[in-house]
Amino acid sequence: MNFQKIKKLLLLISAKGNRLFLLIFCLFHFTTIVAQQTIEVNFSNTPLKQVLTDLEQKTGLLFSYSDELIRSKTVTHTAKNVEIDALLTVLASTTNLKFERIGKNQVIVSTPDIRSSVCGYLFDLVTKEPLPFATLLIKGTSKGYTTDENGYFSIQNEDLSNGILLQYVGYATRMVFQSDFGTSECRNFLLSPRAESLQEVIVKSYLIKGIDKNRDGSLVLNSNEQGILPGLVESDVFRSAQWVPGIASINESVSDIQIRGGSADQNLILYDGIKMYNTGHFFGMLSIFNPNVTTGATIFKGGANPEYGDRISGVIDILGETQVPTKTTTGLGFNGTQADAFAKVRLGETIGLVVSGRRSYADIEPLGTPTFDAISEKVFQNTIVDTAGDTQNPQDTEEETIVDGEETFFFYDTNVKLLIKPSEKDSVYLTGLLTKNDLNFRLLDEENVSQDALITENQGLSFNWSGIKGGRWHHAIKAYYSNFVSSYNNQFLEGQNVQEESVRRNSVKDYGFDTNLAFDFNQKHTLKLGYQLTKNEVFYQLFRDEAGDEDIDPGDEDVDNIEPVDERDFNEISNRSNTSNAIYGSYSYKPQNRGLISLGLRASKFSLFNTWYLEPRLNVEYPLGKSLRLKFTGEKRYQTLSQLIEFDDTRLRLQNGIWSLTESDNIPLLESEQFSTGVLIDVKGWTIDLDTYIKQIDGLTSFTNGFTNASEEYSQGSSAIFGIDFLLKKQLKNYRIWLGYTYNTVDYRFEELVVGKFSGNNDITHNLTLSNTYETGNWKFSLGWNFRTGAPFTPVDSFNATEGDIEFGTINSRRLPNYHRLDTSVLYSFNLSSNGDTRCVAGLSFQNLYARQVPLSVFYRVDDNPETGLQEIDQLEQLSLGLTPNFLFRINF
């Protein structure tokens, strides 16, 4: 519109006398001129406040804003003849702020409202399976969302400008933005295993989901991801491991795990770096580690890194939570033996707290369950504790009629962990652990009282700082304290006077420090060096006293007697310590074909011997193609701590293992050599894993291996183990079936007891498992069968009824009946809220579905026959677990 046209229009309007219209037109035209005004700008990283002041001077506009809002904003823009509206659009895009014109010359600067709604699905990058209950955190806020059991999520009306963090335990965190969702209604997102695990895992779902196999041959159990196993309603490290070939428990307990023919005390078991000396509640039948705050475990059957020392058999390295919680969550649950609660608290962006507790409840009347009763029947058989309500020992029918009995038994565990992420590449953990089992049993007749008290307690603390510097340097500093205490006391009173007393006490205090440094020369070559300092203080006392002229006190030193062991008074005390200094190093070569060659050496010096012991390690896994791998391991190890078997004929034969340090005369240093070779095939849902191994152990004693007649005969010996582990598994979508088999021979040589070799206590020649699992929707099903050869035992050849002397046959020359049982489980999970924040799990399981019981071990007891006055011998059998139902209900918030 030129000036001549404007003049003619004004004259026309004036002629008609329409002054009001003229005024409105002028105002409109003035505003248009301002809006179309062009200016020249030249800003280079200029603070936004300075930019706005400059524009106010050039345009006459007035900007309203908060100093806090624009404080960190800068502008870089150069233009000639740019219109004001176009410049405001540039400023909005550059600063992520909203510039809103109010009236003709006022501009409001504010935060834009960019709320939106998105949805999608999370899947595993490798298996393409959904990731249920994963966490989605809106960056820059404390708001979080959760996927449902199908991996689906929906976020409604949220500001997503800073992005969304997709997080799942064991997987690398992924950041996505609103633009990543595109125009599709719900997009699929894939998460890969966490970076440090991605290059290690070679077989996903080795048995079931959540049990994988690493490049170094170790097994990884992920508690949060783990699928269902037969007979279990919750993930459990020790019971899950027993479905793996080469790992078994002869007496059905979790605290007697035997790996490739080694005994349970030869396994190194760690929890967040804390060495554990007792791993079972309910006298070994239940794990002391709460699966709700345990991320999983790494298990080595052989070929462990040289940083693992102090034991000569397997390694079970258990980890608690490792990630700062993305949001605060809590959970409550109960099953047939205990109730529990936990909280994972987000204290900030870089700090979190995990707290948990579990306790048995059967001691609270009337809260007994079939599960508790079935386990009690197995644990307390052949003891004075009778779970069927008849407190009299069925083996001792000739004893006095019992008028009253009182029993109190409970267990609990608590766990506290502080997690700190001082930087993206550093992690600091502080862990505290406390577990306790407490049994008190009291029998009363008309005048006499017999009372037993058995307490087992674990305390542990650990500190762990690990990180990466410069992308290639890996450092770790660890320290721990472990305190194990076991105390048993039995008293028989007539009136107020103690007539008999037996005491068994054992404690282990273990302190340790570890620091190591690793350097990645490149993606293939890594060198690691470290130093460890540990100190063990071990105490035990075996005391027995009967009223008489030769009474002794528990504080007296040991006295020599010539009476038979089942009659004499004694007080044996040992209080010793050992300090170990160890340096270790390893070199790893990881070619691009996902192979591994690892060479390691550990050198240890024990204060008990004041000399150095070398422990070389070798681990080779070499692929011959995408689906075929060859394996070889070799190692030598030493051990200064082992368990004695206490054979005193107490009426409560529970947890009679006693930790003791090596003694130069009676308990030699344990030494083992192990070699294994095998092949692994993994292709198109088929997994075939075959290992053969030999193991030689020296330094065994008849006291540490618990032969039935060893209480009177001491001997040193060795064992030679040969074994084959075989696994065949097939996966068809959500259905898995596998066959596991172990052939194992354990030959002992104790020249002072037997000429030549004989079968060891843990010689289980054949062990076979056949299992399958199926998952559909919210349901999980599992059914499994286990068969194994009966354990060896020592028969009795003859018995002198007058003197009470037992003449034993050849050690372990006979076998108990073969063992087999059928287990099944079912789990159902569901949401109580539409956003998935409240989740529930219900489960039911049965162990030994057809209720077949066989003896797992035998022992002998001499009693007086009240009719003849002669002594007689009883052969007592410890039977296997009967039909054992269990249930679970859990709710997580």
Residue pairs with C-beta under 8 A, 6 or more apart in sequence:
10 22
13 21
13 22
13 25
14 22
30 104
31 104
34 59
34 60
34 84
34 104
34 105
35 83
35 84
35 85
36 83
37 59
37 83
37 84
38 81
38 82
38 83
38 84
39 55
39 58
39 59
39 81
39 82
39 84
39 87
40 79
40 80
40 81
40 82
41 54
41 77
41 78
41 79
41 82
41 87
42 78
43 51
43 75
43 76
43 77
43 78
44 76
44 78
45 74
45 75
45 76
46 74
46 75
46 76
47 70
47 73
47 74
47 75
48 70
48 73
48 74
48 75
48 91
48 95
49 67
49 70
49 71
51 75
51 91
52 63
52 65
52 70
52 109
55 61
55 63
55 87
56 62
56 63
59 84
59 105
60 105
61 84
61 105
61 106
61 107
62 105
62 106
62 107
63 107
63 109
64 106
64 107
64 108
64 109
65 108
65 109
65 110
66 109
69 97
69 109
69 110
69 111
70 95
70 97
70 109
73 95
73 97
75 91
75 94
75 95
76 94
77 87
77 90
77 91
77 94
79 87
82 90
88 99
88 101
88 107
89 99
91 97
91 99
92 98
92 99
92 112
96 112
96 161
97 109
97 110
97 111
97 112
98 108
98 109
98 110
98 111
98 112
98 113
99 107
99 108
99 109
100 107
100 108
100 110
101 107
102 108
113 159
114 159
114 160
114 161
115 157
115 158
115 159
116 157
116 158
116 160
116 178
117 154
117 155
117 156
117 157
117 158
118 154
118 155
118 160
118 164
118 178
118 181
119 152
119 153
119 154
119 155
119 185
119 186
120 152
120 153
120 181
120 186
120 187
120 188
120 189
121 130
121 147
121 150
121 151
121 152
121 153
121 186
121 187
121 188
121 189
122 130
122 131
122 134
122 147
122 151
122 153
122 166
122 168
122 189
122 190
122 191
123 129
123 130
123 131
123 151
123 188
123 189
123 190
123 191
124 130
124 131
124 171
124 190
124 191
125 190
125 191
125 192
125 193
126 192
126 193
126 204
127 204
127 205
127 209
129 209
130 147
130 149
130 150
130 151
130 152
131 147
131 151
131 168
131 171
131 191
132 147
132 148
132 149
132 150
132 151
132 829
133 146
133 147
133 148
133 149
133 836
133 839
134 146
134 147
134 151
134 153
134 166
134 167
134 168
134 191
135 144
135 145
135 146
135 165
135 166
135 167
135 168
135 326
135 327
136 144
136 145
136 146
136 147
136 153
136 155
136 164
136 165
136 166
136 167
137 143
137 144
137 164
137 165
137 167
137 326
137 327
138 144
138 145
138 155
138 158
138 159
138 160
138 162
138 164
138 165
139 162
139 163
139 164
139 165
139 175
140 162
141 159
142 327
142 346
143 158
144 326
144 327
145 153
145 154
145 155
145 835
145 836
146 153
146 835
146 836
146 837
146 839
147 153
147 836
148 831
148 836
149 777
149 778
149 829
149 830
149 831
152 186
153 836
154 835
155 164
160 177
160 178
161 178
163 175
163 176
163 177
164 175
164 176
164 177
165 173
165 174
165 175
165 326
166 173
166 174
166 175
166 176
166 189
166 191
167 173
167 323
167 326
168 191
169 222
169 224
169 225
169 295
169 323
170 193
170 194
170 197
170 222
170 224
170 225
170 295
170 296
171 191
171 192
171 193
171 194
172 191
172 192
172 193
172 194
172 195
172 198
174 189
174 191
176 189
180 187
181 187
192 198
193 201
197 220
199 215
199 590
199 594
200 214
200 215
200 216
201 212
201 213
201 214
201 215
201 220
202 213
202 214
202 215
202 594
202 621
202 629
202 680
202 682
203 212
203 213
203 680
203 682
203 687
204 212
205 211
205 212
205 227
205 731
205 736
206 212
206 213
206 219
206 687
206 689
206 727
206 729
207 229
207 243
207 244
207 727
207 729
207 736
207 738
207 771
208 226
208 227
208 228
208 229
208 736
208 773
209 225
209 226
209 227
209 775
210 221
210 222
210 223
210 224
210 225
210 226
210 227
210 235
210 296
211 219
211 220
211 221
211 222
211 226
211 240
211 244
212 219
212 220
212 222
213 219
213 220
213 680
213 689
214 220
214 298
215 590
215 594
215 595
215 596
215 621
216 303
216 305
216 596
216 598
216 619
216 621
217 300
217 301
217 302
217 303
217 619
217 621
217 631
217 633
218 298
218 299
218 300
218 304
219 241
219 244
219 298
219 299
219 301
220 296
220 297
220 298
220 299
221 235
221 237
221 240
221 241
221 296
221 297
221 298
221 299
222 295
222 296
223 235
223 237
223 291
223 294
223 295
223 296
224 295
224 296
226 235
226 240
226 296
227 736
227 773
227 775
227 780
227 782
228 773
228 775
228 780
228 781
228 782
228 825
228 826
228 827
229 235
229 239
229 240
229 243
229 771
229 773
229 782
229 784
229 825
230 243
230 771
230 782
230 783
230 784
230 823
230 824
230 825
230 845
231 239
231 784
231 823
231 824
231 825
231 845
231 846
231 847
232 239
232 240
232 782
232 825
232 845
233 335
233 825
233 827
233 843
233 844
233 845
233 886
233 887
233 888
234 291
234 335
234 843
234 888
235 291
236 254
236 287
236 291
237 287
237 289
237 291
237 294
237 296
237 297
237 316
237 318
238 249
238 254
238 255
238 257
238 279
238 287
238 316
239 254
239 287
241 247
241 257
241 297
241 299
241 316
242 248
242 249
242 257
243 740
243 769
243 771
243 784
244 299
244 727
244 740
245 689
245 691
245 725
245 726
245 727
245 740
245 741
245 742
245 767
245 769
246 259
246 260
246 301
246 691
246 723
246 725
246 742
247 257
247 258
247 259
247 299
247 301
247 314
248 257
248 258
248 742
248 764
248 767
248 788
249 256
249 257
249 258
250 256
250 258
250 762
250 764
250 791
250 856
250 857
251 284
251 856
251 857
251 878
252 285
252 378
252 856
252 880
252 881
253 280
253 283
253 284
253 285
254 279
254 280
254 284
254 285
254 286
254 287
255 264
255 278
255 279
255 280
255 284
256 264
256 284
257 264
257 267
257 279
257 314
257 316
258 264
258 313
258 762
259 267
259 301
259 313
259 314
260 301
260 302
260 313
260 314
260 674
260 693
260 695
260 721
260 723
260 725
260 744
261 695
261 719
261 721
261 723
261 744
261 746
261 760
261 762
261 763
262 312
262 313
262 314
262 672
262 695
262 697
262 721
263 313
263 643
263 705
263 761
263 762
264 643
265 641
265 642
265 643
265 657
265 659
265 704
266 311
266 312
266 313
266 314
266 639
266 642
266 670
266 672
266 697
267 311
267 313
267 314
267 315
267 316
268 275
268 308
268 309
268 310
268 311
268 313
268 314
268 315
268 316
268 317
269 275
269 276
269 279
269 316
269 318
270 276
270 315
270 316
270 317
270 318
271 289
271 318
271 320
271 431
271 433
271 460
272 318
272 319
272 320
272 417
272 429
272 431
272 433
272 462
272 464
273 431
273 462
273 464
273 478
273 480
273 512
273 514
274 431
274 433
274 460
274 461
274 462
274 480
274 481
274 482
275 310
275 480
275 482
275 510
275 512
276 288
276 458
276 460
276 482
276 484
277 458
277 482
277 484
277 508
277 510
277 659
278 288
278 435
278 456
278 458
278 484
278 486
279 287
279 288
279 289
280 286
280 287
280 288
281 287
281 288
281 338
281 360
281 411
281 413
281 435
281 437
282 337
282 360
282 375
282 379
282 411
282 437
283 379
283 437
283 654
283 655
284 655
285 375
285 378
285 379
286 337
286 338
286 375
286 411
288 413
288 435
288 458
289 318
289 413
290 340
290 342
290 356
290 358
290 413
290 415
292 331
292 333
292 340
292 342
292 356
293 320
293 321
293 342
293 344
293 354
293 356
293 415
293 417
294 318
294 319
294 320
295 319
295 320
295 321
295 322
296 318
296 319
297 316
297 317
297 318
297 319
298 315
298 316
298 317
298 319
299 314
299 315
299 316
299 317
300 308
300 314
300 315
300 317
301 314
301 676
301 691
301 725
302 314
302 633
302 635
302 674
302 676
302 693
303 598
303 617
303 618
303 619
303 633
303 634
303 635
303 676
304 315
304 617
304 635
305 586
305 598
305 600
305 617
306 584
306 585
306 586
306 600
306 601
306 602
306 615
306 617
307 514
307 516
307 528
307 530
307 532
307 584
307 586
307 602
308 315
308 317
309 532
309 580
309 582
309 584
309 602
309 604
309 615
309 637
310 534
310 580
310 639
310 640
310 641
311 637
311 639
312 637
312 638
312 639
312 670
312 671
312 672
312 697
313 672
320 354
320 415
320 417
320 429
320 431
321 344
321 352
321 354
321 417
321 419
322 419
322 427
322 429
323 352
323 419
324 346
324 349
324 350
324 351
324 352
324 419
324 420
324 421
325 344
325 345
325 346
325 352
325 354
325 419
326 346
327 346
328 343
328 344
328 345
328 346
329 343
329 344
329 892
329 893
330 341
330 342
330 343
330 344
330 892
330 893
331 340
331 341
331 342
331 343
331 890
331 891
331 892
331 893
332 339
332 340
332 341
332 890
332 891
333 339
333 340
333 341
333 841
333 888
333 889
333 890
333 891
334 340
334 361
334 888
334 889
335 371
335 886
335 887
335 888
335 889
336 369
336 370
336 371
336 372
336 885
336 886
336 887
337 360
337 362
337 369
337 371
337 372
337 375
337 886
338 358
338 359
338 360
338 361
338 411
339 358
339 359
339 361
340 356
340 357
340 358
340 359
341 356
341 357
342 354
342 355
342 356
342 357
343 353
343 354
343 355
343 356
344 352
344 353
344 354
345 352
345 353
345 354
345 355
346 352
347 353
350 420
350 421
350 422
351 418
351 419
351 420
351 421
352 418
352 419
353 416
353 417
353 418
353 419
354 415
354 416
354 417
354 419
355 414
355 415
355 416
355 417
356 414
356 415
357 412
357 413
357 414
357 415
358 412
358 413
358 414
359 410
359 411
359 412
360 372
360 409
360 410
360 411
360 412
361 367
362 368
362 369
362 372
362 409
362 410
363 408
363 409
363 410
370 884
370 885
371 884
371 885
371 886
371 887
373 387
374 881
374 882
374 883
374 884
374 885
375 881
375 884
376 385
376 387
377 387
377 388
377 882
378 879
378 880
378 881
378 882
379 654
380 386
380 387
380 654
381 878
381 879
382 393
382 395
382 653
382 859
382 876
382 877
382 878
383 393
383 651
383 652
383 653
383 654
384 391
384 393
384 441
384 443
384 450
384 452
384 651
384 652
385 391
385 407
385 439
385 441
385 452
385 652
386 392
386 393
386 394
386 405
391 402
391 405
391 407
391 443
392 399
392 401
392 402
393 399
393 651
395 861
395 874
395 876
396 863
398 863
398 865
398 866
400 445
400 448
401 445
402 443
402 444
402 445
403 444
403 445
403 446
404 443
404 444
405 441
405 442
405 443
405 444
406 440
406 441
406 442
406 444
407 439
407 440
407 441
407 442
408 438
408 439
408 440
408 441
409 437
409 438
409 439
409 440
410 437
410 438
411 435
411 436
411 437
411 438
412 435
412 436
413 433
413 434
413 435
413 436
414 432
414 433
414 434
414 435
415 431
415 432
415 433
415 434
416 431
416 432
417 429
417 430
417 431
417 432
418 429
418 430
419 427
419 428
419 429
420 427
420 428
420 429
421 427
421 428
422 428
423 467
425 467
425 468
425 469
426 465
426 466
426 467
426 468
427 464
427 465
427 466
427 467
428 463
428 464
428 465
429 462
429 463
429 464
429 465
430 461
430 462
430 463
430 464
431 460
431 461
431 462
431 464
432 460
432 461
433 458
433 459
433 460
433 461
434 457
434 458
434 459
434 460
435 457
435 458
436 455
436 456
436 457
436 458
437 454
437 455
437 456
437 457
438 454
438 455
439 452
439 453
439 454
439 455
439 654
440 451
440 452
440 453
441 451
441 452
441 453
441 652
442 449
442 450
442 451
442 452
443 449
443 450
443 451
447 494
447 495
448 492
448 493
448 494
449 491
449 492
449 493
450 490
450 491
450 492
450 493
450 651
451 490
451 491
451 493
452 488
452 489
452 490
452 651
452 652
453 487
453 488
453 489
453 490
454 486
454 487
454 488
454 489
454 652
454 654
454 655
455 485
455 486
455 487
455 488
456 485
456 486
456 487
456 655
457 484
457 485
457 486
458 482
458 483
458 484
459 481
459 482
459 483
459 484
460 480
460 481
460 482
460 483
461 480
461 481
462 478
462 479
462 480
462 481
463 477
463 478
463 479
463 480
464 476
464 477
464 478
465 476
465 477
465 478
466 474
466 475
466 476
466 477
467 474
467 475
467 476
468 474
468 475
469 475
471 520
472 519
472 520
472 521
473 517
473 518
473 519
474 517
474 518
474 519
474 520
474 528
475 515
475 516
475 517
475 518
476 514
476 515
476 516
477 514
477 515
478 512
478 513
478 514
478 515
479 512
479 513
479 514
480 510
480 511
480 512
481 509
481 510
481 511
481 512
482 508
482 509
482 510
482 511
482 512
483 507
483 508
483 509
483 510
484 506
484 507
484 508
484 510
484 659
485 506
485 507
486 504
486 505
486 506
486 507
486 655
486 658
487 504
487 505
487 506
488 502
488 503
488 504
488 505
488 650
488 652
488 654
488 655
489 501
489 502
489 503
490 500
490 501
490 502
490 503
490 650
490 651
490 652
491 498
491 500
491 501
492 498
492 499
492 500
492 501
493 499
497 547
498 547
499 546
499 547
500 544
500 545
500 546
500 547
501 543
501 544
501 545
501 554
502 543
502 544
502 648
502 650
503 541
503 542
503 543
503 544
503 554
504 540
504 541
504 542
504 543
504 646
504 648
504 650
504 656
504 658
505 539
505 540
505 541
506 539
506 540
506 541
506 658
506 659
507 537
507 538
507 539
507 540
508 536
508 537
508 538
508 539
508 641
508 659
509 536
509 537
509 538
510 534
510 535
510 536
510 537
511 534
511 535
512 532
512 533
512 534
512 535
513 532
513 533
513 534
514 530
514 531
514 532
514 533
515 530
515 531
516 528
516 529
516 530
516 531
516 584
517 528
517 529
517 530
518 526
518 527
518 528
518 529
519 526
519 527
519 528
520 526
521 527
523 590
524 589
524 590
524 591
524 592
525 587
525 588
525 589
525 590
526 587
526 588
526 590
527 585
527 586
527 587
528 585
528 586
528 587
528 588
529 583
529 584
529 585
530 583
530 584
530 585
531 581
531 582
531 583
531 584
532 580
532 581
532 582
532 583
532 584
533 579
533 580
533 581
533 582
534 579
534 580
534 582
535 577
535 578
535 579
535 580
536 577
536 578
536 579
536 580
536 640
536 641
536 661
537 575
537 576
537 577
538 574
538 575
538 576
538 577
538 578
538 641
538 659
538 660
538 661
539 573
539 574
539 575
540 573
540 574
540 644
540 658
540 659
540 660
541 554
541 571
541 572
541 573
541 574
542 570
542 571
542 572
542 646
542 648
542 658
543 552
543 554
543 570
543 571
543 572
544 568
544 569
544 570
544 571
544 648
545 551
545 552
545 553
545 569
545 571
546 569
548 569
550 569
551 569
552 559
552 569
552 571
553 571
554 571
556 571
557 571
557 573
558 570
558 571
558 572
558 573
559 569
559 570
559 571
561 568
561 569
561 570
562 568
564 804
565 647
565 648
565 711
565 712
566 648
566 649
566 862
574 660
574 661
576 661
576 663
577 607
577 661
578 606
578 607
578 608
578 640
578 661
578 662
579 606
579 607
580 604
580 605
580 606
580 607
580 640
581 604
581 605
582 602
582 603
582 604
582 605
583 602
583 603
584 600
584 601
584 602
584 603
585 600
585 601
586 598
586 599
586 600
586 601
586 617
587 598
587 599
587 600
588 596
588 597
588 598
589 596
589 597
589 598
590 596
593 623
594 623
595 621
595 622
595 623
595 629
596 619
596 620
596 621
596 622
597 619
597 620
597 622
598 617
598 618
598 619
598 620
599 617
599 618
600 616
600 617
600 618
600 619
601 614
601 615
601 616
601 617
602 614
602 615
602 617
603 612
603 613
603 614
603 615
604 612
604 613
604 615
604 638
605 611
605 612
605 613
606 613
606 640
606 662
606 669
608 640
608 661
608 662
608 664
609 664
609 669
613 638
613 669
614 636
615 635
615 636
615 637
615 638
616 634
616 635
616 636
617 634
617 635
617 636
618 632
618 633
618 634
618 635
619 632
619 633
620 630
620 631
620 632
620 633
621 629
621 630
621 631
621 680
622 629
622 630
623 629
623 630
624 630
626 683
627 681
627 682
627 683
628 679
628 680
628 681
629 679
629 680
629 681
630 677
630 678
630 679
631 676
631 677
631 678
631 679
631 680
631 691
632 675
632 676
632 677
632 678
633 674
633 675
633 676
633 677
634 673
634 674
634 675
634 676
635 673
635 674
636 671
636 672
636 673
637 671
637 672
637 674
638 669
638 670
638 671
639 669
639 670
639 671
639 672
640 661
640 662
640 669
640 670
641 659
641 660
641 661
641 662
642 659
642 660
642 662
642 667
642 670
642 704
643 657
643 658
643 659
643 660
643 704
644 657
644 658
644 659
644 660
644 667
644 703
644 704
645 656
645 657
645 658
645 703
645 704
645 705
645 706
645 710
646 656
646 657
646 658
647 656
647 706
647 710
647 711
648 656
648 711
649 861
649 862
650 656
653 859
660 667
661 667
662 668
662 669
662 670
666 701
666 703
666 714
667 701
667 703
667 704
668 698
668 699
668 701
668 716
669 699
670 697
670 698
670 699
670 700
671 697
671 698
671 699
672 695
672 696
672 697
672 698
673 695
673 696
674 693
674 694
674 695
674 696
675 693
675 694
676 691
676 692
676 693
676 694
677 691
677 692
677 693
678 689
678 690
678 691
678 692
678 725
679 688
679 689
679 690
680 687
680 688
680 689
680 690
681 687
681 688
681 689
682 688
685 730
685 731
685 732
686 728
686 729
686 730
687 727
687 728
687 729
687 730
687 731
687 738
688 727
688 728
688 729
689 725
689 726
689 727
690 724
690 725
690 726
690 727
691 724
691 725
691 726
692 722
692 723
692 724
692 725
693 721
693 722
693 723
693 724
693 725
694 720
694 721
694 722
694 723
695 719
695 720
695 721
695 723
696 718
696 719
696 720
696 721
697 718
697 719
697 721
698 718
699 716
699 718
700 716
700 717
700 718
700 719
700 748
700 750
701 714
701 715
701 716
701 717
702 710
702 713
702 714
702 715
702 716
702 717
702 750
702 753
703 710
703 714
705 748
705 760
705 761
706 761
707 753
707 761
707 794
707 811
707 812
708 793
708 794
708 808
708 811
708 858
708 859
708 860
709 794
709 806
709 808
709 811
713 752
713 753
714 752
715 750
715 751
715 752
715 753
716 750
716 752
717 748
717 749
717 750
717 751
717 753
718 748
718 749
719 746
719 747
719 748
719 749
719 760
720 746
720 747
720 749
720 757
721 744
721 745
721 746
721 747
722 744
722 745
723 742
723 743
723 744
723 745
724 741
724 742
724 743
724 744
725 740
725 741
725 742
726 739
726 740
726 741
726 742
727 738
727 739
727 740
727 741
728 738
728 739
729 736
729 737
729 738
729 739
730 736
730 737
730 738
734 774
734 775
734 776
735 772
735 773
735 774
736 772
736 773
736 774
737 771
737 772
738 769
738 770
738 771
738 772
739 768
739 769
739 770
740 768
740 769
740 770
740 771
741 766
741 767
741 768
741 769
742 764
742 766
742 767
742 768
743 765
743 766
744 763
744 764
744 765
744 767
745 759
745 763
745 765
746 759
746 760
746 762
746 763
747 757
747 758
747 759
747 760
747 763
748 757
748 758
748 759
748 760
748 812
749 756
749 757
750 758
750 811
753 811
754 810
754 811
758 810
758 811
758 812
758 813
759 792
759 812
760 792
760 812
761 791
761 792
761 812
762 791
763 791
763 792
763 812
764 788
764 789
764 791
765 789
766 787
766 788
766 789
767 786
767 787
767 788
767 789
768 786
768 787
768 788
769 784
769 785
769 786
769 787
770 784
770 785
771 782
771 783
771 784
771 785
772 782
772 783
772 784
773 780
773 781
773 782
774 780
774 781
774 782
775 781
778 828
778 829
778 830
779 826
779 827
779 828
780 825
780 826
780 827
780 828
781 824
781 825
781 826
782 824
782 825
782 826
783 822
783 823
783 824
784 822
784 823
784 824
785 820
785 821
785 822
785 823
786 819
786 820
786 821
786 823
787 818
787 819
787 820
788 818
788 819
788 820
789 815
789 818
789 819
790 815
790 816
790 817
790 818
790 819
790 854
791 815
791 816
791 856
791 857
792 812
792 813
792 814
792 815
792 816
793 812
793 814
793 815
793 816
793 857
793 858
794 808
794 809
794 810
794 811
794 812
794 813
794 814
795 808
795 809
795 813
795 814
796 806
796 807
796 808
796 809
796 860
796 873
796 875
797 807
797 808
797 809
798 806
798 807
799 805
799 806
799 807
799 872
799 873
800 806
800 807
801 870
801 871
801 872
802 870
802 871
803 871
804 862
804 871
806 860
806 862
806 873
816 854
816 855
816 856
816 857
816 858
817 854
817 855
818 854
819 854
819 856
819 880
820 852
821 847
821 848
821 849
821 850
821 852
821 880
821 881
822 848
822 849
822 850
823 845
823 846
823 847
823 848
823 849
824 845
824 846
824 849
825 843
825 844
825 845
825 846
826 843
826 844
826 845
827 841
827 842
827 843
827 888
828 841
828 842
828 843
829 839
829 840
829 841
829 842
830 839
830 840
831 838
831 839
831 840
832 838
832 839
832 840
832 891
837 893
838 891
838 892
838 893
839 891
839 892
840 889
840 890
840 891
840 892
841 888
841 889
841 890
842 887
842 888
842 889
842 890
843 887
843 888
843 889
844 885
844 886
844 887
844 888
845 885
845 886
845 887
846 883
846 884
846 885
846 886
847 881
847 883
847 884
847 886
848 880
848 881
848 882
848 883
848 884
849 883
850 883
851 882
851 883
852 880
853 879
853 880
853 881
853 882
854 879
854 880
855 877
855 878
855 879
855 880
856 878
856 879
856 880
857 877
857 878
858 875
858 876
858 877
858 878
859 875
859 876
859 878
860 873
860 874
860 875
860 876
861 873
861 874
861 876
862 871
862 872
862 873
862 874
863 871
863 872
863 873
863 874
864 870
864 871
864 872
865 871
865 872
